[in-house]
Amino acid sequence: MKRFLPVIILLCTLGVFAGTLLFLYQKSQRKPVVFATETPVVADIVKKTVATGSLVPRQEIAIKPRVSGVIAKLHVEPGQIIERDALLADIRIIPNVLDLNRAESAVQSARIELDNAQRELDRSRSLSQRQVLSSAELDRVQYQHQLKKQALQAAQSNLALIKNGALRKSDKVSNQVRSTVAGTVLDVPVEEGESVIESNTFNEGTTVATVADMSDMIFEGRVDESEVGKLREGMELAIKVGAIEGALLSGTLEYIAPKGVETEGVIEFEIRAAIEPREDLVVRAGYSANADIVLERRAQVMAINEGLLQFEDGEPYVEIETAPQTFERRSVEVGLSDGILIEVRAGLDAATKIKNPNEAAGAMGDKGMGAQGRRGSGA
């Protein structure tokens, strides 16, 4: 027994050594690479660009007073729907002392001149009755009396306007601010007791209220100069409103600015689009929105995943499966792409299985899969 013990130990050692070598050899062998395949699909391909902007009323009117003074009373508040000529505010006029003094002096002068003309008229009538004064001279005196009377009325109206903002014998009151359009009151930037300035040649005046027609909304946004050349008036827009989850509005591009504006070193062009109203949505002025502008569209065309394409010298091709995990190269003619799918115009049919060079199973680690993928792509 002792004579066979060294032989047994030697055989066990050789067996362990051989098993170790076999294990290491099997472990070092890479598993065969199995490439995934895909077939063409029929889909709609839409190429679009995105414009950022906001929703605003087409016309937003700032209502300004016709006289300067202090807001005595406000009759509207934001959100209120009003008609044209609706009363917005009353203004208490604080007259200028110099203008008031001039107006009062003008009234006194006109009254004195009228009294003098009245005495002259009475004297002329008395002389006419005694046939001492001719009819022509009496007519002249009466005419002068009428002029003086009219001058007094004008001076009194001017004084009333300076004091109260109202004209005598008139329903027009200049110290009442009225809306020039019908719509919704968006903003009332003044408060009762606040001073306001009239709109004139030298001053645009204080805005008492902002009114707009909320049923006629537009999208105002900007697009990059690299995309503006692809836009045309009449293009469709799909507008997503950030404040309303899932809301999608339809629009039509109606204006592209002829001049760009530099923003943080980038030239952008303003665009405007008319929005189709939806009765189930309440759209407020100033909502931020993104508009997808459809540049090109292909309906129900054969398409493949753009990642399946490979290129050589700028020419696209794919690898098609001719037998299980056996591929050959085939040139294809491609068309419109939306960044995910690309239109295939020629070179493939609906049953063709296309190798995906980016997806493989069974490789030993990322490095091995990448090496096999590159070898397969170069085939």
MARMILO-613231 format. One record per residue (C-alpha): x negated, y negated, z; residue number from 1. Coordinates in steps of 0.001 Angstrom, whole numbers, plus 500000, padded with zeros to 6 digits. Layout:
N
+--------+--------+--------+-----+
|   east |  north |     up |   i |
+--------+--------+--------+-----+
|      X |      Y |      Z | NUM |
...
+--------+--------+--------+-----+
END
This chain:
379
+--------+--------+--------+-----+
|   east |  north |     up |   i |
+--------+--------+--------+-----+
| 500000 | 500000 | 500000 |   1 |
| 497175 | 497660 | 500831 |   2 |
| 495709 | 498411 | 497439 |   3 |
| 498825 | 497091 | 495594 |   4 |
| 499331 | 493960 | 497745 |   5 |
| 496884 | 491712 | 495789 |   6 |
| 498529 | 492777 | 492543 |   7 |
| 501990 | 491898 | 493865 |   8 |
| 500788 | 488482 | 495086 |   9 |
| 499178 | 487791 | 491712 |  10 |
| 502319 | 488746 | 489823 |  11 |
| 504480 | 486526 | 492068 |  12 |
| 502098 | 483610 | 491575 |  13 |
| 502138 | 484064 | 487806 |  14 |
| 505950 | 484292 | 487842 |  15 |
| 506342 | 481075 | 489830 |  16 |
| 503858 | 479304 | 487547 |  17 |
| 505653 | 480504 | 484398 |  18 |
| 509053 | 479481 | 485787 |  19 |
| 507744 | 476024 | 486632 |  20 |
| 506358 | 475582 | 483122 |  21 |
| 509671 | 476710 | 481589 |  22 |
| 511660 | 474307 | 483798 |  23 |
| 509417 | 471359 | 482942 |  24 |
| 509580 | 472190 | 479236 |  25 |
| 513365 | 472369 | 479206 |  26 |
| 513636 | 469167 | 481184 |  27 |
| 511388 | 467312 | 478740 |  28 |
| 513561 | 468229 | 475766 |  29 |
| 516004 | 465456 | 474730 |  30 |
| 519590 | 466373 | 474255 |  31 |
| 520818 | 465948 | 470687 |  32 |
| 522312 | 462504 | 469927 |  33 |
| 525999 | 462612 | 469011 |  34 |
| 527177 | 459425 | 467304 |  35 |
| 530751 | 458240 | 467681 |  36 |
| 532737 | 457589 | 464507 |  37 |
| 535606 | 455287 | 463645 |  38 |
| 538030 | 455012 | 460740 |  39 |
| 539293 | 451835 | 459023 |  40 |
| 542523 | 450280 | 460241 |  41 |
| 545193 | 448134 | 458602 |  42 |
| 545523 | 444838 | 460434 |  43 |
| 546179 | 441115 | 460151 |  44 |
| 542988 | 439074 | 460241 |  45 |
| 543188 | 435436 | 461259 |  46 |
| 540214 | 433106 | 461275 |  47 |
| 540746 | 430133 | 463536 |  48 |
| 539020 | 427334 | 465382 |  49 |
| 539886 | 425869 | 468770 |  50 |
| 540555 | 422199 | 469542 |  51 |
| 540838 | 420903 | 473101 |  52 |
| 543108 | 418000 | 473950 |  53 |
| 546398 | 417073 | 475600 |  54 |
| 550107 | 416636 | 474932 |  55 |
| 551271 | 413021 | 474677 |  56 |
| 554386 | 411214 | 473408 |  57 |
| 554170 | 409975 | 469836 |  58 |
| 555146 | 406471 | 470956 |  59 |
| 554342 | 405194 | 474426 |  60 |
| 555562 | 401611 | 474890 |  61 |
| 554241 | 399265 | 477579 |  62 |
| 556986 | 396829 | 478614 |  63 |
| 555685 | 393388 | 479610 |  64 |
| 557454 | 390300 | 481021 |  65 |
| 558154 | 387119 | 479060 |  66 |
| 557513 | 384862 | 482055 |  67 |
| 555022 | 384820 | 484907 |  68 |
| 556180 | 385214 | 488480 |  69 |
| 556751 | 387717 | 491273 |  70 |
| 558652 | 391007 | 491002 |  71 |
| 561890 | 390380 | 492909 |  72 |
| 563486 | 393797 | 492329 |  73 |
| 562738 | 396981 | 490416 |  74 |
| 565678 | 398822 | 488873 |  75 |
| 563953 | 401994 | 487582 |  76 |
| 561503 | 404633 | 488739 |  77 |
| 559267 | 407152 | 486913 |  78 |
| 561149 | 410053 | 485353 |  79 |
| 564375 | 408131 | 484844 |  80 |
| 565979 | 408314 | 481381 |  81 |
| 567101 | 404905 | 480140 |  82 |
| 568764 | 403373 | 477108 |  83 |
| 567494 | 400546 | 474985 |  84 |
| 567886 | 397095 | 476602 |  85 |
| 568168 | 398664 | 480065 |  86 |
| 567261 | 396345 | 482948 |  87 |
| 563873 | 397276 | 484414 |  88 |
| 563050 | 394451 | 486814 |  89 |
| 563962 | 390959 | 487990 |  90 |
| 561241 | 388326 | 488244 |  91 |
| 561322 | 385418 | 490656 |  92 |
| 559723 | 382524 | 488845 |  93 |
| 557273 | 380320 | 490709 |  94 |
| 557191 | 377174 | 488571 |  95 |
| 554048 | 375247 | 487849 |  96 |
| 554188 | 371966 | 489777 |  97 |
| 552916 | 369916 | 486833 |  98 |
| 555379 | 371483 | 484378 |  99 |
| 558232 | 371061 | 486860 | 100 |
| 557400 | 367384 | 487374 | 101 |
| 557283 | 366781 | 483628 | 102 |
| 560625 | 368537 | 483106 | 103 |
| 562337 | 366531 | 485866 | 104 |
| 560939 | 363284 | 484449 | 105 |
| 562186 | 364252 | 480986 | 106 |
| 565702 | 364823 | 482379 | 107 |
| 565715 | 361438 | 484105 | 108 |
| 564496 | 359666 | 480966 | 109 |
| 567081 | 361426 | 478800 | 110 |
| 569865 | 360518 | 481243 | 111 |
| 568838 | 356836 | 481238 | 112 |
| 568736 | 356780 | 477438 | 113 |
| 572170 | 358462 | 477281 | 114 |
| 573665 | 355894 | 479694 | 115 |
| 572273 | 353109 | 477558 | 116 |
| 573659 | 354732 | 474403 | 117 |
| 577064 | 355122 | 476093 | 118 |
| 577194 | 351388 | 476933 | 119 |
| 576184 | 350551 | 473386 | 120 |
| 578934 | 352812 | 472043 | 121 |
| 581601 | 351235 | 474296 | 122 |
| 580554 | 347752 | 473190 | 123 |
| 580594 | 348749 | 469518 | 124 |
| 584067 | 350279 | 469786 | 125 |
| 585388 | 347072 | 471392 | 126 |
| 583923 | 344985 | 468592 | 127 |
| 585274 | 347381 | 465990 | 128 |
| 588808 | 347067 | 467393 | 129 |
| 588559 | 343298 | 466973 | 130 |
| 587244 | 343949 | 463450 | 131 |
| 584001 | 342179 | 464251 | 132 |
| 581862 | 345301 | 463675 | 133 |
| 581851 | 347283 | 460468 | 134 |
| 582706 | 350983 | 460337 | 135 |
| 579211 | 351858 | 459099 | 136 |
| 577584 | 350200 | 462086 | 137 |
| 579983 | 351999 | 464464 | 138 |
| 579084 | 355346 | 462883 | 139 |
| 575393 | 354620 | 463409 | 140 |
| 575945 | 353874 | 467103 | 141 |
| 578006 | 357050 | 467544 | 142 |
| 575262 | 359058 | 465852 | 143 |
| 572630 | 357660 | 468215 | 144 |
| 574881 | 358481 | 471177 | 145 |
| 575157 | 362109 | 470045 | 146 |
| 571371 | 362347 | 469695 | 147 |
| 570824 | 361056 | 473233 | 148 |
| 573431 | 363469 | 474585 | 149 |
| 571728 | 366391 | 472858 | 150 |
| 568332 | 365270 | 474178 | 151 |
| 569685 | 365313 | 477753 | 152 |
| 571068 | 368850 | 477312 | 153 |
| 567718 | 370036 | 475947 | 154 |
| 565829 | 368472 | 478864 | 155 |
| 568221 | 370052 | 481390 | 156 |
| 567869 | 373488 | 479739 | 157 |
| 564085 | 373184 | 479810 | 158 |
| 564197 | 372289 | 483509 | 159 |
| 566464 | 375271 | 484259 | 160 |
| 564138 | 377565 | 482327 | 161 |
| 561107 | 376390 | 484285 | 162 |
| 562922 | 376697 | 487614 | 163 |
| 564938 | 379880 | 487179 | 164 |
| 563960 | 381442 | 483879 | 165 |
| 567536 | 381108 | 482633 | 166 |
| 568896 | 378970 | 479825 | 167 |
| 572104 | 377038 | 480313 | 168 |
| 575079 | 378226 | 478247 | 169 |
| 573187 | 381387 | 477247 | 170 |
| 573352 | 385038 | 478250 | 171 |
| 569607 | 385430 | 477698 | 172 |
| 567646 | 385467 | 480935 | 173 |
| 563884 | 385463 | 480496 | 174 |
| 563194 | 386464 | 484095 | 175 |
| 564837 | 389849 | 483504 | 176 |
| 562557 | 392520 | 482058 | 177 |
| 564454 | 394868 | 479735 | 178 |
| 563342 | 397947 | 477837 | 179 |
| 562810 | 397545 | 474109 | 180 |
| 563248 | 401294 | 473449 | 181 |
| 565258 | 404231 | 474746 | 182 |
| 563440 | 407080 | 476449 | 183 |
| 561931 | 408262 | 479723 | 184 |
| 560154 | 405983 | 482182 | 185 |
| 556658 | 407441 | 482493 | 186 |
| 555133 | 404952 | 484878 | 187 |
| 555996 | 401850 | 486888 | 188 |
| 552580 | 400418 | 487817 | 189 |
| 553928 | 397416 | 489780 | 190 |
| 555762 | 397049 | 493068 | 191 |
| 558258 | 394549 | 494416 | 192 |
| 556491 | 391392 | 495542 | 193 |
| 553610 | 391849 | 493122 | 194 |
| 552643 | 388988 | 490806 | 195 |
| 552911 | 389522 | 487051 | 196 |
| 551642 | 387546 | 484075 | 197 |
| 553593 | 386929 | 480898 | 198 |
| 552443 | 388249 | 477534 | 199 |
| 551146 | 385489 | 475282 | 200 |
| 548523 | 384688 | 472659 | 201 |
| 545695 | 384595 | 475189 | 202 |
| 546770 | 387362 | 477570 | 203 |
| 548341 | 390754 | 476945 | 204 |
| 550298 | 390424 | 480173 | 205 |
| 551084 | 392736 | 483080 | 206 |
| 552737 | 396064 | 482288 | 207 |
| 555953 | 396439 | 484272 | 208 |
| 556866 | 399918 | 482973 | 209 |
| 555796 | 402464 | 480372 | 210 |
| 558588 | 404107 | 478368 | 211 |
| 558326 | 406968 | 475859 | 212 |
| 560549 | 409351 | 473920 | 213 |
| 559693 | 412743 | 475450 | 214 |
| 561585 | 414625 | 472747 | 215 |
| 558910 | 413665 | 470202 | 216 |
| 555603 | 415003 | 471512 | 217 |
| 552293 | 415441 | 469710 | 218 |
| 549006 | 417211 | 470402 | 219 |
| 545945 | 414963 | 470456 | 220 |
| 542583 | 416673 | 470436 | 221 |
| 539093 | 416731 | 468994 | 222 |
| 537184 | 419202 | 466856 | 223 |
| 533478 | 419559 | 466202 | 224 |
| 532008 | 418141 | 463009 | 225 |
| 531038 | 421661 | 461892 | 226 |
| 534722 | 422648 | 461769 | 227 |
| 536447 | 419474 | 460572 | 228 |
| 535566 | 420127 | 456925 | 229 |
| 537705 | 423280 | 457011 | 230 |
| 540822 | 421493 | 458243 | 231 |
| 543662 | 420312 | 456036 | 232 |
| 546851 | 418468 | 456888 | 233 |
| 549779 | 420856 | 457172 | 234 |
| 547824 | 423676 | 458832 | 235 |
| 549573 | 425653 | 461563 | 236 |
| 548567 | 425327 | 465211 | 237 |
| 549237 | 427642 | 468139 | 238 |
| 549071 | 425431 | 471231 | 239 |
| 548450 | 426917 | 474675 | 240 |
| 549424 | 424743 | 477636 | 241 |
| 547185 | 425286 | 480638 | 242 |
| 549766 | 424201 | 483213 | 243 |
| 552462 | 426581 | 481923 | 244 |
| 551317 | 430191 | 482081 | 245 |
| 552149 | 432106 | 478925 | 246 |
| 553577 | 429041 | 477169 | 247 |
| 552834 | 428861 | 473447 | 248 |
| 553955 | 425944 | 471301 | 249 |
| 553918 | 425710 | 467523 | 250 |
| 552571 | 422661 | 465759 | 251 |
| 551625 | 421277 | 462359 | 252 |
| 548443 | 419311 | 461749 | 253 |
| 549351 | 415837 | 460494 | 254 |
| 546269 | 413661 | 461006 | 255 |
| 542487 | 414069 | 460800 | 256 |
| 540382 | 411061 | 461779 | 257 |
| 538201 | 409698 | 458952 | 258 |
| 535525 | 408667 | 461459 | 259 |
| 533852 | 410739 | 464144 | 260 |
| 533058 | 409780 | 467727 | 261 |
| 529848 | 410765 | 469489 | 262 |
| 530473 | 412591 | 472761 | 263 |
| 527433 | 413731 | 474755 | 264 |
| 525348 | 413878 | 471606 | 265 |
| 527978 | 415778 | 469593 | 266 |
| 530049 | 414210 | 466810 | 267 |
| 533748 | 415005 | 467182 | 268 |
| 536779 | 414047 | 465104 | 269 |
| 540214 | 413264 | 466496 | 270 |
| 543200 | 415241 | 465233 | 271 |
| 546950 | 414951 | 465826 | 272 |
| 549635 | 417569 | 465367 | 273 |
| 553427 | 417390 | 465583 | 274 |
| 554881 | 419823 | 468133 | 275 |
| 558068 | 421786 | 467588 | 276 |
| 560209 | 421231 | 470726 | 277 |
| 561400 | 424157 | 472830 | 278 |
| 564546 | 423830 | 474912 | 279 |
| 563351 | 426424 | 477419 | 280 |
| 560191 | 424465 | 478310 | 281 |
| 559809 | 421147 | 480097 | 282 |
| 556746 | 419506 | 478576 | 283 |
| 555260 | 416595 | 480496 | 284 |
| 553020 | 413885 | 479119 | 285 |
| 549342 | 414454 | 479795 | 286 |
| 549340 | 418265 | 479951 | 287 |
| 545946 | 419633 | 478906 | 288 |
| 546145 | 422101 | 476042 | 289 |
| 544061 | 424141 | 473618 | 290 |
| 545111 | 424489 | 470003 | 291 |
| 544182 | 427434 | 467802 | 292 |
| 544048 | 426136 | 464238 | 293 |
| 544522 | 428820 | 461592 | 294 |
| 541832 | 428337 | 458927 | 295 |
| 542461 | 431509 | 456900 | 296 |
| 544786 | 434490 | 457160 | 297 |
| 544888 | 437983 | 455644 | 298 |
| 547988 | 440087 | 456199 | 299 |
| 547891 | 443904 | 456433 | 300 |
| 544442 | 444483 | 454946 | 301 |
| 541944 | 447297 | 455492 | 302 |
| 539487 | 446325 | 458200 | 303 |
| 536747 | 447782 | 460362 | 304 |
| 535051 | 446769 | 463569 | 305 |
| 532393 | 444227 | 462661 | 306 |
| 529914 | 446082 | 464870 | 307 |
| 529936 | 449017 | 462409 | 308 |
| 528278 | 446906 | 459741 | 309 |
| 524547 | 447089 | 459132 | 310 |
| 522507 | 444839 | 456870 | 311 |
| 519485 | 445178 | 454659 | 312 |
| 518215 | 442180 | 452691 | 313 |
| 521467 | 440421 | 453527 | 314 |
| 523612 | 443146 | 451926 | 315 |
| 526182 | 444885 | 454183 | 316 |
| 526496 | 448657 | 454360 | 317 |
| 527854 | 451379 | 456646 | 318 |
| 526921 | 454983 | 457322 | 319 |
| 529741 | 457413 | 456593 | 320 |
| 530049 | 460977 | 457857 | 321 |
| 529768 | 463593 | 455098 | 322 |
| 529513 | 466555 | 457514 | 323 |
| 529588 | 466821 | 461306 | 324 |
| 526923 | 464361 | 462545 | 325 |
| 525536 | 464019 | 459027 | 326 |
| 525657 | 460519 | 457601 | 327 |
| 524850 | 458773 | 454368 | 328 |
| 524595 | 455104 | 453535 | 329 |
| 527311 | 453361 | 451538 | 330 |
| 527464 | 449709 | 450438 | 331 |
| 530704 | 447838 | 451113 | 332 |
| 532277 | 444576 | 449999 | 333 |
| 533599 | 442570 | 452924 | 334 |
| 535845 | 439530 | 453235 | 335 |
| 537384 | 437518 | 456055 | 336 |
| 536275 | 438091 | 459646 | 337 |
| 537799 | 436944 | 462918 | 338 |
| 534703 | 437855 | 464926 | 339 |
| 536018 | 441306 | 465886 | 340 |
| 537509 | 442830 | 462749 | 341 |
| 536250 | 442230 | 459228 | 342 |
| 538139 | 442769 | 455990 | 343 |
| 536853 | 445546 | 453695 | 344 |
| 537595 | 444828 | 450054 | 345 |
| 535815 | 447802 | 448456 | 346 |
| 533696 | 450835 | 449314 | 347 |
| 535887 | 452651 | 451849 | 348 |
| 539226 | 454388 | 452110 | 349 |
| 541544 | 454939 | 455055 | 350 |
| 540199 | 458423 | 455849 | 351 |
| 536499 | 457541 | 455861 | 352 |
| 534690 | 458214 | 459125 | 353 |
| 532131 | 455528 | 459866 | 354 |
| 529159 | 455935 | 462169 | 355 |
| 529007 | 453587 | 465124 | 356 |
| 525275 | 452883 | 465507 | 357 |
| 525838 | 451276 | 468894 | 358 |
| 527593 | 454220 | 470601 | 359 |
| 525925 | 457595 | 471058 | 360 |
| 526345 | 460388 | 473629 | 361 |
| 523975 | 463072 | 474883 | 362 |
| 520695 | 461101 | 474734 | 363 |
| 518173 | 461289 | 477541 | 364 |
| 518399 | 457763 | 478937 | 365 |
| 518823 | 454363 | 477308 | 366 |
| 515375 | 454350 | 475752 | 367 |
| 515908 | 457635 | 473949 | 368 |
| 519376 | 456584 | 472682 | 369 |
| 518003 | 453311 | 471396 | 370 |
| 515199 | 455056 | 469529 | 371 |
| 517587 | 457530 | 467929 | 372 |
| 519997 | 454716 | 467052 | 373 |
| 517256 | 452791 | 465283 | 374 |
| 516157 | 455874 | 463342 | 375 |
| 519758 | 456592 | 462352 | 376 |
| 520290 | 452997 | 461252 | 377 |
| 517278 | 453083 | 459031 | 378 |
| 518439 | 456225 | 457250 | 379 |
+--------+--------+--------+-----+
END
